[in-house]
Amino acid sequence: MAKQKAIAQIYGDWEESYNLIPRWIIEVQIYMSRTIAMLRTSHVRAGNTTDGTRVFFHRLFLTFPPCDEAFKYYKSLISTDGIHLYGKYGGTLLMAIAQDENSNILLVAFGLVEGVNTDS
């Protein structure tokens, strides 16, 4: 518990970090105007009722303009992969990558989702 408290003091807690995501996306889009970001949230459910005043993070997809521009010059094959995130909330980080003729790797887009499924 002491380790978790120390981490929270240094980096902030989980809820605080997730609550900053919408503002972070807006700031990124202001400074890189052609950034494509899709944030999905869901209403908090308690049993059969839905709390319309509170939402929680569901998934995020993001690509940056330099990645989009550079993809025009890469091989027309996209590889996808995901890595499971461990911690309080878990989830999966999905990545789409491409390669050029010299085997340099380019991140095309990434997503943070609840897990690997048809919807995400």
MOPAC internal coordinates of N, CA, C and O (Angstrom, degrees):
PM7 1SCF
backbone

  N    0.0000 0     0.00 0     0.00 0    0    0    0
  C    1.4496 1     0.00 0     0.00 0    1    0    0
  C    1.5342 1   110.54 1     0.00 0    2    1    0
  O    1.2310 1   120.62 1   145.28 1    3    2    1
  N    1.3122 1   116.42 1   -34.72 1    3    2    1
  C    1.4596 1   119.83 1   179.75 1    5    3    2
  C    1.5205 1   110.53 1   -64.59 1    6    5    3
  O    1.2310 1   120.70 1   140.38 1    7    6    5
  N    1.3252 1   116.27 1   -39.62 1    7    6    5
  C    1.4637 1   120.10 1   178.29 1    9    7    6
  C    1.5259 1   110.40 1   -62.35 1   10    9    7
  O    1.2310 1   120.02 1   135.65 1   11   10    9
  N    1.3309 1   117.57 1   -44.35 1   11   10    9
  C    1.4580 1   121.64 1   179.95 1   13   11   10
  C    1.5234 1   111.26 1   -63.26 1   14   13   11
  O    1.2310 1   120.38 1   140.65 1   15   14   13
  N    1.3283 1   116.89 1   -39.35 1   15   14   13
  C    1.4667 1   120.39 1   178.60 1   17   15   14
  C    1.5284 1   110.92 1   -66.84 1   18   17   15
  O    1.2310 1   120.46 1   140.29 1   19   18   17
  N    1.3222 1   116.73 1   -39.71 1   19   18   17
  C    1.4652 1   120.41 1   178.59 1   21   19   18
  C    1.5210 1   110.49 1   -65.11 1   22   21   19
  O    1.2310 1   119.94 1   137.13 1   23   22   21
  N    1.3138 1   117.72 1   -42.87 1   23   22   21
  C    1.4629 1   121.75 1   178.59 1   25   23   22
  C    1.5253 1   109.78 1   -62.87 1   26   25   23
  O    1.2310 1   120.14 1   138.26 1   27   26   25
  N    1.3353 1   117.34 1   -41.74 1   27   26   25
  C    1.4633 1   121.22 1   178.88 1   29   27   26
  C    1.5271 1   111.29 1   -64.24 1   30   29   27
  O    1.2310 1   119.87 1   142.26 1   31   30   29
  N    1.3253 1   117.86 1   -37.74 1   31   30   29
  C    1.4624 1   120.31 1   178.39 1   33   31   30
  C    1.5296 1   111.68 1   -67.21 1   34   33   31
  O    1.2310 1   120.44 1   142.24 1   35   34   33
  N    1.3111 1   116.77 1   -37.76 1   35   34   33
  C    1.4666 1   120.81 1  -177.99 1   37   35   34
  C    1.5272 1   111.56 1   -77.66 1   38   37   35
  O    1.2310 1   120.30 1   130.91 1   39   38   37
  N    1.3425 1   117.04 1   -49.09 1   39   38   37
  C    1.4567 1   121.63 1  -171.57 1   41   39   38
  C    1.5224 1   114.42 1  -106.58 1   42   41   39
  O    1.2310 1   119.49 1   172.34 1   43   42   41
  N    1.3156 1   118.58 1    -7.66 1   43   42   41
  C    1.4646 1   121.29 1  -174.07 1   45   43   42
  C    1.5170 1   109.92 1    90.84 1   46   45   43
  O    1.2310 1   120.60 1   -14.19 1   47   46   45
  N    1.3022 1   116.45 1   165.81 1   47   46   45
  C    1.4640 1   119.12 1  -178.25 1   49   47   46
  C    1.5295 1   110.71 1   -90.11 1   50   49   47
  O    1.2310 1   120.77 1    -7.46 1   51   50   49
  N    1.3247 1   116.14 1   172.54 1   51   50   49
  C    1.4626 1   122.43 1  -174.78 1   53   51   50
  C    1.5220 1   111.24 1   -61.77 1   54   53   51
  O    1.2310 1   120.29 1   131.73 1   55   54   53
  N    1.3327 1   117.05 1   -48.27 1   55   54   53
  C    1.4561 1   120.45 1  -177.04 1   57   55   54
  C    1.5263 1   110.84 1   -61.40 1   58   57   55
  O    1.2310 1   120.69 1   137.48 1   59   58   57
  N    1.3154 1   116.29 1   -42.52 1   59   58   57
  C    1.4622 1   121.26 1   178.93 1   61   59   58
  C    1.5302 1   110.65 1   -60.31 1   62   61   59
  O    1.2310 1   120.41 1   136.45 1   63   62   61
  N    1.3214 1   116.83 1   -43.55 1   63   62   61
  C    1.4626 1   120.90 1  -179.74 1   65   63   62
  C    1.5197 1   111.38 1   -63.94 1   66   65   63
  O    1.2310 1   120.02 1   134.35 1   67   66   65
  N    1.3314 1   117.57 1   -45.65 1   67   66   65
  C    1.4549 1   120.35 1  -179.76 1   69   67   66
  C    1.5257 1   111.43 1   -67.46 1   70   69   67
  O    1.2310 1   119.83 1   147.99 1   71   70   69
  N    1.3206 1   117.93 1   -32.01 1   71   70   69
  C    1.4672 1   120.78 1   178.54 1   73   71   70
  C    1.5222 1   112.22 1   -69.75 1   74   73   71
  O    1.2310 1   119.83 1   159.14 1   75   74   73
  N    1.3219 1   117.93 1   -20.86 1   75   74   73
  C    1.4638 1   121.72 1   179.33 1   77   75   74
  C    1.5320 1   113.06 1   -83.31 1   78   77   75
  O    1.2310 1   119.54 1   167.40 1   79   78   77
  N    1.3172 1   118.47 1   -12.60 1   79   78   77
  C    1.4705 1   121.73 1  -175.72 1   81   79   78
  C    1.5263 1   112.62 1   -58.05 1   82   81   79
  O    1.2310 1   118.32 1   131.67 1   83   82   81
  N    1.3446 1   120.81 1   -48.33 1   83   82   81
  C    1.4726 1   118.40 1  -179.50 1   85   83   82
  C    1.5295 1   113.41 1   -59.74 1   86   85   83
  O    1.2310 1   119.93 1   138.90 1   87   86   85
  N    1.3200 1   117.73 1   -41.10 1   87   86   85
  C    1.4654 1   120.39 1   177.63 1   89   87   86
  C    1.5199 1   111.10 1   -66.24 1   90   89   87
  O    1.2310 1   120.32 1   141.87 1   91   90   89
  N    1.3304 1   116.99 1   -38.13 1   91   90   89
  C    1.4557 1   120.93 1   178.86 1   93   91   90
  C    1.5240 1   110.30 1   -62.46 1   94   93   91
  O    1.2310 1   120.21 1   137.20 1   95   94   93
  N    1.3359 1   117.20 1   -42.80 1   95   94   93
  C    1.4666 1   121.54 1   179.63 1   97   95   94
  C    1.5237 1   110.36 1   -62.47 1   98   97   95
  O    1.2310 1   119.92 1   136.54 1   99   98   97
  N    1.3196 1   117.76 1   -43.46 1   99   98   97
  C    1.4614 1   121.32 1   178.99 1  101   99   98
  C    1.5268 1   110.40 1   -61.30 1  102  101   99
  O    1.2310 1   120.34 1   136.27 1  103  102  101
  N    1.3267 1   116.96 1   -43.73 1  103  102  101
  C    1.4620 1   120.63 1   179.50 1  105  103  102
  C    1.5286 1   111.63 1   -63.10 1  106  105  103
  O    1.2310 1   120.52 1   137.38 1  107  106  105
  N    1.3289 1   116.61 1   -42.62 1  107  106  105
  C    1.4689 1   120.17 1   178.25 1  109  107  106
  C    1.5233 1   109.98 1   -61.74 1  110  109  107
  O    1.2310 1   120.08 1   137.10 1  111  110  109
  N    1.3350 1   117.44 1   -42.90 1  111  110  109
  C    1.4599 1   120.60 1  -178.96 1  113  111  110
  C    1.5273 1   112.16 1   -68.66 1  114  113  111
  O    1.2310 1   119.93 1   152.11 1  115  114  113
  N    1.3227 1   117.73 1   -27.89 1  115  114  113
  C    1.4604 1   120.46 1   176.06 1  117  115  114
  C    1.5266 1   110.08 1   -68.85 1  118  117  115
  O    1.2310 1   120.25 1   135.21 1  119  118  117
  N    1.3249 1   117.13 1   -44.79 1  119  118  117
  C    1.4618 1   120.66 1  -176.40 1  121  119  118
  C    1.5166 1   113.63 1   -82.55 1  122  121  119
  O    1.2310 1   119.87 1   154.18 1  123  122  121
  N    1.3203 1   117.85 1   -25.82 1  123  122  121
  C    1.4697 1   122.22 1   174.79 1  125  123  122
  C    1.5281 1   106.44 1  -127.51 1  126  125  123
  O    1.2310 1   120.96 1   -90.70 1  127  126  125
  N    1.3123 1   115.78 1    89.30 1  127  126  125
  C    1.4650 1   121.72 1  -165.97 1  129  127  126
  C    1.5229 1   115.07 1   -60.94 1  130  129  127
  O    1.2310 1   118.80 1   154.13 1  131  130  129
  N    1.2968 1   119.89 1   -25.87 1  131  130  129
  C    1.4674 1   121.15 1  -178.58 1  133  131  130
  C    1.5224 1   112.69 1   -97.38 1  134  133  131
  O    1.2310 1   120.14 1  -163.36 1  135  134  133
  N    1.3162 1   117.34 1    16.64 1  135  134  133
  C    1.4634 1   121.16 1   175.61 1  137  135  134
  C    1.5166 1   109.08 1   -66.48 1  138  137  135
  O    1.2310 1   121.04 1   -46.20 1  139  138  137
  N    1.3153 1   115.61 1   133.80 1  139  138  137
  C    1.4603 1   120.85 1   177.75 1  141  139  138
  C    1.5199 1   107.47 1  -104.28 1  142  141  139
  O    1.2310 1   120.90 1   -58.46 1  143  142  141
  N    1.3278 1   115.88 1   121.54 1  143  142  141
  C    1.4609 1   120.78 1  -179.98 1  145  143  142
  C    1.5182 1   108.93 1  -137.93 1  146  145  143
  O    1.2310 1   120.97 1   -44.92 1  147  146  145
  N    1.3110 1   115.76 1   135.08 1  147  146  145
  C    1.4585 1   121.49 1   175.65 1  149  147  146
  C    1.5258 1   107.73 1  -129.17 1  150  149  147
  O    1.2310 1   121.09 1   -67.42 1  151  150  149
  N    1.3094 1   115.52 1   112.58 1  151  150  149
  C    1.4571 1   121.96 1   178.20 1  153  151  150
  C    1.5146 1   108.07 1  -107.30 1  154  153  151
  O    1.2310 1   120.74 1   -51.04 1  155  154  153
  N    1.2973 1   116.19 1   128.96 1  155  154  153
  C    1.4610 1   121.67 1   177.07 1  157  155  154
  C    1.5198 1   108.43 1  -116.81 1  158  157  155
  O    1.2310 1   121.71 1   -46.70 1  159  158  157
  N    1.3213 1   114.33 1   133.30 1  159  158  157
  C    1.4565 1   120.38 1   175.51 1  161  159  158
  C    1.5232 1   108.07 1  -122.83 1  162  161  159
  O    1.2310 1   120.28 1   -16.56 1  163  162  161
  N    1.3017 1   117.06 1   163.44 1  163  162  161
  C    1.4597 1   122.69 1   177.45 1  165  163  162
  C    1.5198 1   108.31 1  -130.27 1  166  165  163
  O    1.2310 1   121.03 1   -30.69 1  167  166  165
  N    1.3077 1   115.64 1   149.31 1  167  166  165
  C    1.4580 1   119.70 1   177.18 1  169  167  166
  C    1.5269 1   110.21 1   -71.79 1  170  169  167
  O    1.2310 1   121.03 1   -32.93 1  171  170  169
  N    1.2958 1   115.64 1   147.07 1  171  170  169
  C    1.4589 1   121.63 1   178.77 1  173  171  170
  C    1.5245 1   108.53 1   -72.07 1  174  173  171
  O    1.2310 1   121.07 1   -49.19 1  175  174  173
  N    1.3225 1   115.56 1   130.81 1  175  174  173
  C    1.4704 1   120.99 1   179.59 1  177  175  174
  C    1.5204 1   109.36 1  -113.33 1  178  177  175
  O    1.2310 1   121.12 1   -41.93 1  179  178  177
  N    1.3069 1   115.47 1   138.07 1  179  178  177
  C    1.4608 1   122.26 1   174.04 1  181  179  178
  C    1.5173 1   106.97 1  -128.53 1  182  181  179
  O    1.2310 1   121.24 1   -78.69 1  183  182  181
  N    1.3215 1   115.23 1   101.31 1  183  182  181
  C    1.4659 1   119.43 1  -175.60 1  185  183  182
  C    1.5133 1   110.11 1    69.21 1  186  185  183
  O    1.2310 1   120.70 1    56.64 1  187  186  185
  N    1.3337 1   116.27 1  -123.36 1  187  186  185
  C    1.4645 1   121.19 1  -179.93 1  189  187  186
  C    1.5233 1   113.10 1   -95.96 1  190  189  187
  O    1.2310 1   120.01 1  -179.27 1  191  190  189
  N    1.3418 1   117.59 1     0.73 1  191  190  189
  C    1.4593 1   120.18 1  -177.67 1  193  191  190
  C    1.5284 1   110.22 1  -106.92 1  194  193  191
  O    1.2310 1   121.45 1   -28.13 1  195  194  193
  N    1.3258 1   114.84 1   151.87 1  195  194  193
  C    1.4515 1   121.72 1   178.95 1  197  195  194
  C    1.5235 1   108.50 1  -115.14 1  198  197  195
  O    1.2310 1   120.72 1   -49.07 1  199  198  197
  N    1.3249 1   116.22 1   130.93 1  199  198  197
  C    1.4552 1   122.12 1   176.78 1  201  199  198
  C    1.5295 1   107.67 1   -88.54 1  202  201  199
  O    1.2310 1   120.36 1   -75.11 1  203  202  201
  N    1.3328 1   116.92 1   104.89 1  203  202  201
  C    1.4597 1   121.85 1  -176.46 1  205  203  202
  C    1.5158 1   114.20 1   -72.88 1  206  205  203
  O    1.2310 1   120.06 1   169.70 1  207  206  205
  N    1.3250 1   117.50 1   -10.30 1  207  206  205
  C    1.4658 1   119.95 1  -178.22 1  209  207  206
  C    1.5175 1   112.66 1   -92.19 1  210  209  207
  O    1.2310 1   119.85 1   165.18 1  211  210  209
  N    1.3323 1   117.89 1   -14.82 1  211  210  209
  C    1.4647 1   121.02 1  -177.58 1  213  211  210
  C    1.5165 1   110.02 1  -123.07 1  214  213  211
  O    1.2310 1   121.12 1   -40.22 1  215  214  213
  N    1.3236 1   115.46 1   139.78 1  215  214  213
  C    1.4578 1   120.96 1   176.12 1  217  215  214
  C    1.5174 1   108.85 1  -128.93 1  218  217  215
  O    1.2310 1   120.59 1   -19.78 1  219  218  217
  N    1.3249 1   116.47 1   160.22 1  219  218  217
  C    1.4513 1   120.58 1   175.04 1  221  219  218
  C    1.5163 1   109.17 1  -129.04 1  222  221  219
  O    1.2310 1   121.40 1   -23.41 1  223  222  221
  N    1.3130 1   114.94 1   156.59 1  223  222  221
  C    1.4586 1   122.89 1   180.00 1  225  223  222
  C    1.5167 1   109.74 1   -61.38 1  226  225  223
  O    1.2310 1   120.88 1   -47.14 1  227  226  225
  N    1.3368 1   115.92 1   132.86 1  227  226  225
  C    1.4632 1   119.67 1   178.94 1  229  227  226
  C    1.5238 1   110.71 1  -115.28 1  230  229  227
  O    1.2310 1   120.19 1   123.01 1  231  230  229
  N    1.3468 1   117.24 1   -56.99 1  231  230  229
  C    1.4631 1   120.10 1   176.58 1  233  231  230
  C    1.5239 1   110.37 1  -159.67 1  234  233  231
  O    1.2310 1   121.85 1   -21.02 1  235  234  233
  N    1.3329 1   114.06 1   158.98 1  235  234  233
  C    1.4583 1   121.88 1  -178.87 1  237  235  234
  C    1.5229 1   108.80 1  -141.45 1  238  237  235
  O    1.2310 1   120.65 1   -48.50 1  239  238  237
  N    1.3300 1   116.36 1   131.50 1  239  238  237
  C    1.4517 1   122.49 1   173.18 1  241  239  238
  C    1.5229 1   107.54 1  -120.98 1  242  241  239
  O    1.2310 1   120.55 1   -40.53 1  243  242  241
  N    1.3450 1   116.56 1   139.47 1  243  242  241
  C    1.4576 1   119.87 1  -172.83 1  245  243  242
  C    1.5207 1   110.78 1  -149.51 1  246  245  243
  O    1.2310 1   120.73 1   -42.91 1  247  246  245
  N    1.3327 1   116.21 1   137.09 1  247  246  245
  C    1.4596 1   122.16 1   170.06 1  249  247  246
  C    1.5229 1   108.07 1  -142.24 1  250  249  247
  O    1.2310 1   121.06 1   -33.78 1  251  250  249
  N    1.3181 1   115.58 1   146.22 1  251  250  249
  C    1.4512 1   121.80 1  -176.31 1  253  251  250
  C    1.5213 1   110.64 1  -104.77 1  254  253  251
  O    1.2310 1   119.41 1   -28.72 1  255  254  253
  N    1.3435 1   118.74 1   151.28 1  255  254  253
  C    1.4786 1   121.74 1  -178.43 1  257  255  254
  C    1.5328 1   114.20 1   -54.67 1  258  257  255
  O    1.2310 1   118.34 1   136.59 1  259  258  257
  N    1.3456 1   120.76 1   -43.41 1  259  258  257
  C    1.4676 1   118.67 1   179.27 1  261  259  258
  C    1.5303 1   112.79 1   -60.79 1  262  261  259
  O    1.2310 1   120.24 1   145.36 1  263  262  261
  N    1.3099 1   117.14 1   -34.64 1  263  262  261
  C    1.4737 1   120.45 1   178.62 1  265  263  262
  C    1.5216 1   109.92 1   -67.86 1  266  265  263
  O    1.2310 1   120.54 1   138.95 1  267  266  265
  N    1.3149 1   116.58 1   -41.05 1  267  266  265
  C    1.4543 1   121.28 1   179.57 1  269  267  266
  C    1.5278 1   110.82 1   -64.92 1  270  269  267
  O    1.2310 1   120.20 1   135.94 1  271  270  269
  N    1.3197 1   117.21 1   -44.06 1  271  270  269
  C    1.4652 1   121.42 1   179.42 1  273  271  270
  C    1.5259 1   111.83 1   -65.43 1  274  273  271
  O    1.2310 1   120.29 1   135.75 1  275  274  273
  N    1.3097 1   117.04 1   -44.25 1  275  274  273
  C    1.4664 1   121.21 1  -177.05 1  277  275  274
  C    1.5211 1   111.68 1   -68.00 1  278  277  275
  O    1.2310 1   119.88 1   151.56 1  279  278  277
  N    1.3338 1   117.84 1   -28.44 1  279  278  277
  C    1.4603 1   120.64 1  -177.30 1  281  279  278
  C    1.5258 1   111.81 1   -61.35 1  282  281  279
  O    1.2310 1   119.59 1   153.89 1  283  282  281
  N    1.3103 1   118.38 1   -26.11 1  283  282  281
  C    1.4733 1   121.86 1   178.95 1  285  283  282
  C    1.5260 1   111.46 1   -59.58 1  286  285  283
  O    1.2310 1   120.32 1   153.31 1  287  286  285
  N    1.3291 1   116.99 1   -26.69 1  287  286  285
  C    1.4577 1   121.51 1  -173.97 1  289  287  286
  C    1.5296 1   112.96 1  -103.50 1  290  289  287
  O    1.2310 1   120.16 1  -174.33 1  291  290  289
  N    1.3066 1   117.30 1     5.67 1  291  290  289
  C    1.4672 1   121.49 1  -178.76 1  293  291  290
  C    1.5143 1   110.12 1  -101.94 1  294  293  291
  O    1.2310 1   120.67 1   -12.07 1  295  294  293
  N    1.3220 1   116.32 1   167.93 1  295  294  293
  C    1.4639 1   120.99 1   176.93 1  297  295  294
  C    1.5241 1   108.47 1   -58.07 1  298  297  295
  O    1.2310 1   120.63 1   -34.60 1  299  298  297
  N    1.3101 1   116.41 1   145.40 1  299  298  297
  C    1.4625 1   120.47 1  -176.77 1  301  299  298
  C    1.5351 1   111.51 1   -83.95 1  302  301  299
  O    1.2310 1   121.28 1  -130.75 1  303  302  301
  N    1.2951 1   115.16 1    49.25 1  303  302  301
  C    1.4602 1   121.98 1   176.88 1  305  303  302
  C    1.5221 1   107.66 1  -133.93 1  306  305  303
  O    1.2310 1   120.89 1   -53.45 1  307  306  305
  N    1.3008 1   115.91 1   126.55 1  307  306  305
  C    1.4641 1   120.65 1   179.23 1  309  307  306
  C    1.5171 1   108.49 1  -110.14 1  310  309  307
  O    1.2310 1   120.94 1   -49.00 1  311  310  309
  N    1.3092 1   115.80 1   131.00 1  311  310  309
  C    1.4663 1   121.72 1   174.40 1  313  311  310
  C    1.5186 1   108.20 1  -103.62 1  314  313  311
  O    1.2310 1   120.89 1   -37.30 1  315  314  313
  N    1.3072 1   115.89 1   142.70 1  315  314  313
  C    1.4602 1   120.24 1   177.95 1  317  315  314
  C    1.5121 1   109.24 1  -122.37 1  318  317  315
  O    1.2310 1   121.22 1   -30.86 1  319  318  317
  N    1.2974 1   115.26 1   149.14 1  319  318  317
  C    1.4558 1   120.71 1   177.19 1  321  319  318
  C    1.5174 1   107.83 1  -154.95 1  322  321  319
  O    1.2310 1   120.90 1   -16.48 1  323  322  321
  N    1.2773 1   115.88 1   163.52 1  323  322  321
  C    1.4498 1   121.00 1   178.82 1  325  323  322
  C    1.5192 1   110.48 1  -142.45 1  326  325  323
  O    1.2310 1   121.30 1   -25.33 1  327  326  325
  N    1.3028 1   115.12 1   154.67 1  327  326  325
  C    1.4582 1   120.83 1   176.64 1  329  327  326
  C    1.5216 1   107.81 1  -133.60 1  330  329  327
  O    1.2310 1   121.36 1   -45.68 1  331  330  329
  N    1.3053 1   115.01 1   134.32 1  331  330  329
  C    1.4637 1   120.76 1   179.99 1  333  331  330
  C    1.5179 1   109.33 1   -75.22 1  334  333  331
  O    1.2310 1   121.10 1   -44.83 1  335  334  333
  N    1.3200 1   115.50 1   135.17 1  335  334  333
  C    1.4555 1   121.74 1   178.29 1  337  335  334
  C    1.5210 1   108.58 1   -99.80 1  338  337  335
  O    1.2310 1   120.89 1   -45.34 1  339  338  337
  N    1.2982 1   115.90 1   134.66 1  339  338  337
  C    1.4521 1   120.47 1  -179.25 1  341  339  338
  C    1.5179 1   109.00 1  -113.39 1  342  341  339
  O    1.2310 1   120.42 1   -32.97 1  343  342  341
  N    1.2671 1   116.81 1   147.03 1  343  342  341
  C    1.4513 1   121.98 1  -178.55 1  345  343  342
  C    1.5075 1   107.87 1   149.39 1  346  345  343
  O    1.2310 1   120.84 1    22.12 1  347  346  345
  N    1.2990 1   115.99 1  -157.88 1  347  346  345
  C    1.4573 1   120.26 1  -176.00 1  349  347  346
  C    1.5245 1   112.36 1   -62.47 1  350  349  347
  O    1.2310 1   119.79 1   138.61 1  351  350  349
  N    1.3413 1   118.01 1   -41.39 1  351  350  349
  C    1.4521 1   120.44 1  -174.62 1  353  351  350
  C    1.5201 1   114.30 1  -107.65 1  354  353  351
  O    1.2310 1   119.22 1   159.00 1  355  354  353
  N    1.2926 1   119.10 1   -21.00 1  355  354  353
  C    1.4569 1   120.85 1   179.60 1  357  355  354
  C    1.5132 1   112.46 1    67.24 1  358  357  355
  O    1.2310 1   120.64 1    29.76 1  359  358  357
  N    1.3063 1   116.39 1  -150.24 1  359  358  357
  C    1.4555 1   122.04 1  -177.86 1  361  359  358
  C    1.5145 1   110.19 1   113.41 1  362  361  359
  O    1.2310 1   121.19 1     6.44 1  363  362  361
  N    1.3138 1   115.34 1  -173.56 1  363  362  361
  C    1.4531 1   121.65 1  -179.88 1  365  363  362
  C    1.5216 1   109.17 1  -136.91 1  366  365  363
  O    1.2310 1   120.49 1   -45.61 1  367  366  365
  N    1.3219 1   116.68 1   134.39 1  367  366  365
  C    1.4535 1   122.77 1   173.93 1  369  367  366
  C    1.5181 1   107.15 1   -95.83 1  370  369  367
  O    1.2310 1   120.25 1   -64.33 1  371  370  369
  N    1.3331 1   117.13 1   115.67 1  371  370  369
  C    1.4597 1   122.57 1   178.97 1  373  371  370
  C    1.5226 1   108.79 1  -101.23 1  374  373  371
  O    1.2310 1   120.75 1   -38.61 1  375  374  373
  N    1.3268 1   116.18 1   141.39 1  375  374  373
  C    1.4600 1   121.12 1  -179.82 1  377  375  374
  C    1.5204 1   109.81 1  -132.66 1  378  377  375
  O    1.2310 1   120.99 1   -38.25 1  379  378  377
  N    1.3323 1   115.71 1   141.75 1  379  378  377
  C    1.4602 1   122.14 1   172.20 1  381  379  378
  C    1.5220 1   106.10 1  -116.32 1  382  381  379
  O    1.2310 1   120.68 1   -54.69 1  383  382  381
  N    1.3299 1   116.31 1   125.31 1  383  382  381
  C    1.4629 1   120.84 1  -177.15 1  385  383  382
  C    1.5249 1   110.28 1  -129.27 1  386  385  383
  O    1.2310 1   121.30 1   -20.31 1  387  386  385
  N    1.3298 1   115.12 1   159.69 1  387  386  385
  C    1.4674 1   122.26 1   176.01 1  389  387  386
  C    1.5220 1   107.88 1  -136.72 1  390  389  387
  O    1.2310 1   120.83 1   -14.22 1  391  390  389
  N    1.3441 1   116.02 1   165.78 1  391  390  389
  C    1.4644 1   122.01 1   179.81 1  393  391  390
  C    1.5198 1   110.16 1  -127.18 1  394  393  391
  O    1.2310 1   121.21 1   -31.82 1  395  394  393
  N    1.3529 1   115.29 1   148.18 1  395  394  393
  C    1.4559 1   119.43 1   172.09 1  397  395  394
  C    1.5254 1   109.53 1   -95.25 1  398  397  395
  O    1.2310 1   120.13 1     6.57 1  399  398  397
  N    1.3388 1   117.36 1  -173.43 1  399  398  397
  C    1.4641 1   121.51 1  -177.34 1  401  399  398
  C    1.5223 1   112.80 1   -64.75 1  402  401  399
  O    1.2310 1   119.88 1   156.10 1  403  402  401
  N    1.3357 1   117.83 1   -23.90 1  403  402  401
  C    1.4676 1   122.01 1  -179.42 1  405  403  402
  C    1.5268 1   112.39 1   -95.63 1  406  405  403
  O    1.2310 1   120.27 1  -165.32 1  407  406  405
  N    1.3090 1   117.09 1    14.68 1  407  406  405
  C    1.4719 1   124.06 1  -179.20 1  409  407  406
  C    1.5234 1   113.54 1    64.16 1  410  409  407
  O    1.2310 1   120.19 1  -156.05 1  411  410  409
  N    1.3316 1   117.23 1    23.95 1  411  410  409
  C    1.4633 1   120.59 1   171.33 1  413  411  410
  C    1.5233 1   107.93 1   -75.80 1  414  413  411
  O    1.2310 1   120.83 1   -40.37 1  415  414  413
  N    1.3075 1   116.02 1   139.63 1  415  414  413
  C    1.4576 1   120.90 1  -176.19 1  417  415  414
  C    1.5215 1   110.32 1  -101.11 1  418  417  415
  O    1.2310 1   121.00 1   -43.33 1  419  418  417
  N    1.3246 1   115.69 1   136.67 1  419  418  417
  C    1.4504 1   123.46 1   178.87 1  421  419  418
  C    1.5200 1   108.84 1  -120.94 1  422  421  419
  O    1.2310 1   120.47 1   -51.01 1  423  422  421
  N    1.3186 1   116.70 1   128.99 1  423  422  421
  C    1.4535 1   121.11 1   172.47 1  425  423  422
  C    1.5187 1   107.51 1   -78.08 1  426  425  423
  O    1.2310 1   120.12 1   -61.90 1  427  426  425
  N    1.3128 1   117.38 1   118.10 1  427  426  425
  C    1.4570 1   121.63 1  -179.53 1  429  427  426
  C    1.5211 1   110.56 1   -86.66 1  430  429  427
  O    1.2310 1   120.52 1   132.63 1  431  430  429
  N    1.3153 1   116.61 1   -47.37 1  431  430  429
  C    1.4592 1   121.98 1  -179.36 1  433  431  430
  C    1.5234 1   108.39 1  -160.43 1  434  433  431
  O    1.2310 1   121.19 1   -16.84 1  435  434  433
  N    1.3239 1   115.32 1   163.16 1  435  434  433
  C    1.4555 1   118.96 1   173.70 1  437  435  434
  C    1.5165 1   109.57 1  -145.06 1  438  437  435
  O    1.2310 1   121.82 1   -19.06 1  439  438  437
  N    1.2988 1   114.12 1   160.94 1  439  438  437
  C    1.4544 1   120.37 1   179.50 1  441  439  438
  C    1.5093 1   110.14 1  -142.25 1  442  441  439
  O    1.2310 1   121.49 1   -30.39 1  443  442  441
  N    1.3048 1   114.76 1   149.61 1  443  442  441
  C    1.4632 1   122.07 1   175.24 1  445  443  442
  C    1.5122 1   105.69 1  -118.18 1  446  445  443
  O    1.2310 1   120.60 1   -68.12 1  447  446  445
  N    1.3251 1   116.45 1   111.88 1  447  446  445
  C    1.4642 1   121.26 1  -172.62 1  449  447  446
  C    1.5210 1   110.26 1  -128.58 1  450  449  447
  O    1.2310 1   121.67 1    -9.46 1  451  450  449
  N    1.3276 1   114.40 1   170.54 1  451  450  449
  C    1.4630 1   119.34 1  -178.02 1  453  451  450
  C    1.5129 1   112.92 1   -73.14 1  454  453  451
  O    1.2310 1   119.74 1   157.60 1  455  454  453
  N    1.3136 1   118.09 1   -22.40 1  455  454  453
  C    1.4519 1   122.89 1   179.37 1  457  455  454
  C    1.5146 1   109.35 1   172.23 1  458  457  455
  O    1.2310 1   120.52 1    -8.04 1  459  458  457
  N    1.3098 1   116.61 1   171.96 1  459  458  457
  C    1.4580 1   120.77 1   178.91 1  461  459  458
  C    1.5206 1   107.33 1   -83.13 1  462  461  459
  O    1.2310 1   120.93 1   -68.34 1  463  462  461
  N    1.3366 1   115.83 1   111.66 1  463  462  461
  C    1.4626 1   121.79 1   177.75 1  465  463  462
  C    1.5198 1   109.04 1  -152.90 1  466  465  463
  O    1.2310 1   119.98 1    -3.43 1  467  466  465
  N    1.3045 1   117.64 1   176.57 1  467  466  465
  C    1.4563 1   121.78 1  -176.75 1  469  467  466
  C    1.5231 1   112.16 1   -62.55 1  470  469  467
  O    1.2310 1   119.83 1   140.15 1  471  470  469
  N    1.3280 1   117.93 1   -39.85 1  471  470  469
  C    1.4654 1   121.42 1  -178.10 1  473  471  470
  C    1.5180 1   112.32 1   -65.37 1  474  473  471
  O    1.2310 1   120.67 1   137.16 1  475  474  473
  N    1.3346 1   116.33 1   -42.84 1  475  474  473
  C    1.4620 1   118.28 1  -176.40 1  477  475  474
  C    1.5167 1   111.30 1   -83.38 1  478  477  475
  O    1.2310 1   120.10 1   180.00 1  479  478  477

